[in-house]
Amino acid sequence: MNQFLKKVLSLGLASAMLATALSGCAGGDNGSSTPDGSSDSGSGSTASAETFKLGGMGPLTGANASYGISVNQGAQIAVDEINAAGGVLGQQIELFFQDDESDAETAMSAYNKLMDNGIQALLGATTSGPTIALTDLTHEDGILQLTPSGSAIECTQYDNCFRICFTDPLQGVTMADYAIDTLGYQNAAVIYDVSNDYSTGMAEAFIEEFEAKGGTIVANESFTKGDVDFNTQLTSVSSSGADVLFLPIYYQDVAFIVGQADRMGLDIPYLGGDGWDGVLGQLEDASVVEGAIFLTPFAANDPAENVQNFVKAYQEKYNAVPDQFAADAYDGVYVIKAAIEKAGSTEPQAIIDAMTEISVSGLTGDMTFDESGEPNKAAKVVEIVNGEYEVKTTE
């Protein structure tokens, strides 16, 4: 949409909404979108001058739907808690969530719908492609864009853009250091998705760091989106002499690869990034990933009190165990709350300016933010032990 036209239409819509409020007429359905497409206002509040409107976005349908559903639900838990405690600066938070199908064009259309609803900050998008696609729009509109899980470098390319998760290159470097310094591996194989920025960014950083520390990449194999036969790549790994296999890919592809590796008798330790989260739900036999280690900011069996309180609330509301995407989104809402409180204002630029002045103790770690939009917090890894995630630390 032409930006000038969009602003004119938005101004007209705002005037119409004000006239409706003054006349005492009931408004339309302003509830947030739930995974089944129904409306859910979370706290039960209605849109008004006393409501802070928070936009959210992620895939609620399609191959990556589990990520968006988790983000939506994790964010709503935080919104409910904050509203029950009195809101922020005396205002209730209302979450408006849109399905972006993990698609850049769909995300831009969804963003325009959120802006039509008058959102004052955006928690989103969930995956890197849509997040990057929105950065020009949020920058022009001057609102905070905080992605819970968009990990590509470009997701924070403007001063209004921040993230909760770690970047792809940082994940690659962290896992390379962990592989050599902690686990003692010297010969690594890599299989990555050449069609995916998340995967390629992490793979490149891992390879560069692993070799810089004296290790050897003995097999460097790739595939493309939609591939389900990994015999060629695994045969190369099997004959390479690798003592570890790094898989910087999403859990759906992990399930295909480890299953085929098991059937061909390849017994090798696995390392991965945060895209592994959810892999146990894809496997009939968890023993095929026994001992696998991947980077993640969150594990539901972490004994920390704040984590267990969140897990309990999430299970009670959704009858499911939360994953890292839910935790990232939960933290994201509290980060936005902290920025509003620091600013003492819900004015968009004031919120943006306050982001580098806050400190938040979250489910995914204690964090501050620098001017580049990156979080400063410690990385964690989990090891799969007896079909469960066991929390470790990289420090």
VOFIFI-785507 format. One record per residue (C-alpha): residue in three letters; y, z negated, x. Coordinates in pm, whole numbers, padded with zeros to 5 digits, always signed. Example, Ala and Ser with C-alpha at 12.3 -4.5 7.8 and 13.67 -1.06 7.14 Angstrom:
<sites>
ALA-00450-00780+01230SER-00106-00714+01367
</sites>
This chain:
<sites>
MET+00000+00000+00000ASN+00352+00080+00126GLN+00484-00249+00261PHE+00829-00209+00100LEU+00672-00128-00235LYS+00432-00420-00199LYS+00720-00660-00135VAL+00912-00524-00436LEU+00608-00564-00658SER+00540-00912-00518LEU+00901-01011-00591GLY+00868-00882-00944LEU+00544-01069-00991ALA+00699-01391-00859SER+00988-01356-01104ALA+00749-01298-01391MET+00544-01603-01293LEU+00859-01815-01279ALA+00969-01696-01622THR+00625-01779-01761ALA+00635-02128-01612LEU+00981-02196-01755SER+00882-02082-02100GLY+00577-02310-02098CYS+00331-02023-02160ALA-00025-02060-02032GLY-00108-01854-01725GLY-00410-01634-01658ASP-00725-01724-01469ASN-00613-01850-01128GLY-00946-01997-01018SER-01113-01913-00688SER-01392-01658-00676THR-01742-01799-00646PRO-02044-01616-00500ASP-02156-01504-00847GLY-01811-01368-00926SER-01717-01646-01167SER-01401-01853-01147ASP-01398-02197-00994SER-01077-02392-00942GLY-01255-02653-00729SER-01045-02961-00800GLY-00967-02848-01152SER-00596-02812-01072THR-00392-02529-01221ALA-00148-02306-01038SER+00205-02447-01051ALA+00501-02536-00833GLU+00299-02841-00731THR+00012-02628-00598PHE-00030-02499-00243LYS-00208-02165-00274LEU-00461-02102+00001GLY-00627-01763+00033GLY-00978-01720+00167MET-01193-01420+00243GLY-01543-01328+00351PRO-01849-01128+00248LEU-01997-01267-00073THR-02215-00958-00115GLY-02398-00731+00128ALA-02594-00794+00446ASN-02358-01066+00575ALA-02314-01245+00242SER-02454-01574+00373TYR-02155-01604+00609GLY-01893-01557+00338ILE-02069-01780+00089SER-02086-02057+00348VAL-01717-02017+00432ASN-01618-02023+00065GLN-01827-02333-00004GLY-01730-02520+00311ALA-01363-02458+00241GLN-01399-02577-00117ILE-01555-02906-00003ALA-01247-02969+00213VAL-01010-02869-00068ASP-01185-03105-00309GLU-01162-03394-00060ILE-00796-03336+00016ASN-00701-03304-00350ALA-00893-03620-00441ALA-00695-03803-00172GLY-00362-03687-00314GLY-00327-03338-00170VAL-00081-03237+00101LEU+00289-03324+00082GLY+00228-03421-00278GLN+00080-03083-00371GLN-00274-03000-00472ILE-00443-02717-00282GLU-00587-02428-00481LEU-00832-02194-00310PHE-00833-01825-00401PHE-01133-01654-00240GLN-01206-01281-00226ASP-01519-01082-00133ASP-01443-00845+00156GLU-01802-00721+00193SER-01753-00754+00572ASP-01564-00424+00552ALA-01215-00360+00692GLU-01085-00142+00408THR-01221-00375+00142ALA-01060-00665+00325MET-00716-00505+00310SER-00752-00447-00063ALA-00871-00806-00108TYR-00573-00931+00091ASN-00330-00752-00138LYS-00495-00924-00435LEU-00454-01261-00265MET-00088-01191-00194ASP-00040-01093-00557ASN-00166-01445-00638GLY+00106-01585-00416ILE-00101-01732-00133GLN+00094-01924+00132ALA-00168-01916+00411LEU-00494-01730+00473LEU-00826-01877+00582GLY-00995-01556+00685ALA-01143-01324+00725THR-01494-01439+00816THR-01622-01156+01039SER-01427-00990+01319GLY-01375-00638+01178PRO-01199-00747+00857THR-01009-01019+01045ILE-00864-00766+01288ALA-00781-00529+01003LEU-00567-00798+00838THR-00365-00902+01144ASP-00098-00634+01102LEU-00056-00726+00734THR-00034-01102+00782HIS+00202-01053+01076GLU+00434-00836+00865ASP+00418-01083+00577GLY+00477-01377+00808ILE+00196-01605+00692LEU-00057-01806+00887GLN-00391-01630+00939LEU-00662-01872+01051THR-01008-01720+01084PRO-01294-01969+01077SER-01539-01738+01255GLY-01381-01408+01361SER-01461-01415+01732ALA-01333-01082+01871ILE-01034-01111+02105GLU-00811-00901+01878CYS-00847-01148+01590THR-00561-01353+01739GLN-00342-01072+01868TYR-00023-01195+01695ASP+00153-01530+01708ASN+00066-01604+01344CYS-00307-01563+01408PHE-00540-01847+01510ARG-00914-01915+01505ILE-01152-02210+01474CYS-01451-02056+01655PHE-01495-01951+02017THR-01426-01594+02133ASP-01708-01352+02212PRO-01630-01343+02587LEU-01611-01722+02607GLN-01952-01748+02443GLY-02095-01501+02693VAL-01948-01685+02990THR-02059-02024+02857MET-02417-01910+02807ALA-02431-01743+03150ASP-02311-02063+03315TYR-02561-02267+03114ALA-02844-02028+03203ILE-02782-02059+03576ASP-02627-02403+03626THR-02830-02604+03375LEU-03150-02408+03318GLY-03183-02254+03665TYR-03257-01896+03557GLN-03190-01620+03809ASN-03327-01303+03644ALA-03200-01223+03296ALA-03263-00947+03046VAL-03015-00860+02770ILE-03064-00681+02438TYR-02747-00623+02237ASP-02608-00419+01947VAL-02394-00143+02098SER-02239-00067+01758ASN-02105-00422+01712ASP-01793-00557+01887TYR-01917-00915+01860SER-02242-00828+02036THR-02099-00600+02304GLY-01816-00841+02389MET-02055-01129+02441ALA-02309-00917+02632GLU-02049-00780+02873ALA-01909-01125+02946PHE-02256-01273+02998ILE-02358-00996+03238GLU-02038-01020+03442GLU-02054-01400+03471PHE-02429-01412+03536GLU-02397-01166+03824ALA-02083-01336+03957LYS-02283-01658+03989GLY-02556-01487+04190GLY-02798-01398+03911THR-02955-01059+03852ILE-02961-00859+03528VAL-03305-00701+03548ALA-03296-00528+03209ASN-02994-00421+03005GLU-03106-00276+02671SER-02914-00185+02357PHE-02972-00078+01998THR-02753+00024+01708LYS-02696-00111+01359GLY-02989-00051+01129ASP-03254-00027+01401VAL-03574-00217+01322ASP-03809-00092+01595PHE-03746-00266+01928ASN-04067-00166+02108THR-03884+00037+02375GLN-03638-00240+02459LEU-03905-00511+02464THR-04136-00303+02681SER-03854-00270+02933VAL-03794-00646+02926SER-04165-00717+02963SER-04191-00514+03282SER-03860-00627+03431GLY-03963-00966+03565ALA-03698-01142+03356ASP-03728-01518+03325VAL-03492-01534+03023LEU-03380-01296+02745PHE-03023-01317+02619LEU-02977-01193+02260PRO-02606-01191+02167ILE-02676-01067+01814TYR-02689-01181+01452TYR-02986-01374+01319GLN-03123-01084+01111ASP-03177-00874+01426VAL-03300-01179+01617ALA-03577-01218+01359PHE-03691-00858+01405ILE-03688-00881+01786VAL-03864-01215+01829GLY-04126-01119+01572GLN-04208-00796+01754ALA-04199-00972+02091ASP-04454-01222+01964ARG-04683-00948+01834MET-04678-00768+02168GLY-04752-01092+02356LEU-04414-01127+02529ASP-04365-01496+02608ILE-04008-01549+02732PRO-03731-01805+02672TYR-03443-01692+02450LEU-03070-01759+02470GLY-02810-01656+02213GLY-02463-01698+02070ASP-02343-01842+01742GLY-02474-01543+01545TRP-02817-01704+01574ASP-02722-01968+01320GLY-02951-01920+01020VAL-03239-01764+01214LEU-03492-02028+01104GLY-03444-01919+00745GLN-03546-01565+00843LEU-03873-01656+01010GLU-04211-01726+00855ASP-04324-01892+01178ALA-04057-02092+01362SER-04283-02129+01664VAL-04182-01782+01783VAL-03839-01923+01874GLU-03956-02263+01998GLY-03733-02366+02287ALA-03467-02104+02214ILE-03114-02218+02291PHE-02794-02083+02138LEU-02430-02176+02132THR-02298-02322+01810PRO-02017-02557+01712PHE-02223-02736+01446ALA-02570-02857+01355ALA-02647-03025+01024ASN-02871-03286+01190ASP-02598-03401+01427PRO-02590-03781+01374ALA-02208-03799+01392GLU-02072-03980+01084ASN-01827-03707+00983VAL-02099-03445+01007GLN-02341-03643+00794ASN-02072-03714+00532PHE-02003-03341+00509VAL-02372-03252+00490LYS-02422-03501+00207ALA-02124-03368+00009TYR-02232-03009+00063GLN-02589-03075-00046GLU-02474-03260-00356LYS-02240-02978-00462TYR-02442-02672-00360ASN-02800-02796-00315ALA-02809-02635+00030VAL-02779-02736+00395PRO-02447-02624+00547ASP-02434-02401+00854GLN-02168-02351+01120PHE-01971-02108+00902ALA-01933-02373+00635ALA-01828-02625+00900ASP-01577-02384+01057ALA-01418-02324+00717TYR-01411-02695+00635ASP-01233-02761+00963GLY-01002-02468+00896VAL-00873-02620+00574TYR-00806-02952+00748VAL-00628-02770+01031ILE-00398-02601+00779LYS-00337-02939+00613ALA-00248-03091+00951ALA-00006-02806+01026ILE+00166-02849+00689GLU+00201-03222+00745LYS+00332-03172+01099ALA+00584-02918+00973GLY+00679-03137+00678SER+00698-02814+00485THR+00487-02551+00311GLU+00720-02277+00433PRO+00495-02017+00607GLN+00682-01992+00938ALA+00705-02369+00967ILE+00328-02392+00925ILE+00274-02129+01196ASP+00511-02305+01437ALA+00331-02637+01384MET-00012-02501+01479THR+00042-02559+01852GLU+00159-02915+01790ILE-00141-03057+01605SER-00464-03227+01704VAL-00759-03232+01464SER-01091-03418+01488GLY-01325-03179+01313LEU-01690-03124+01244THR-01692-02860+01518GLY-01512-03079+01770ASP-01177-03230+01854MET-00934-02940+01879THR-00583-02836+01964PHE-00446-02482+01968ASP-00255-02288+02231GLU+00006-02017+02180SER-00259-01745+02212GLY-00422-01878+01893GLU-00732-02013+02066PRO-00886-02355+02001ASN-00927-02599+02285LYS-01254-02784+02228ALA-01589-02845+02395ALA-01878-02605+02340LYS-02215-02721+02212VAL-02558-02566+02218VAL-02866-02634+02013GLU-03230-02599+02110ILE-03493-02516+01852VAL-03752-02792+01876ASN-04041-02816+01630GLY-03862-02590+01385GLU-03535-02786+01391TYR-03203-02763+01574GLU-03151-03026+01842VAL-02789-03073+01947LYS-02698-03058+02315THR-02374-03016+02507THR-02275-02767+02774GLU-02075-03028+02966
</sites>
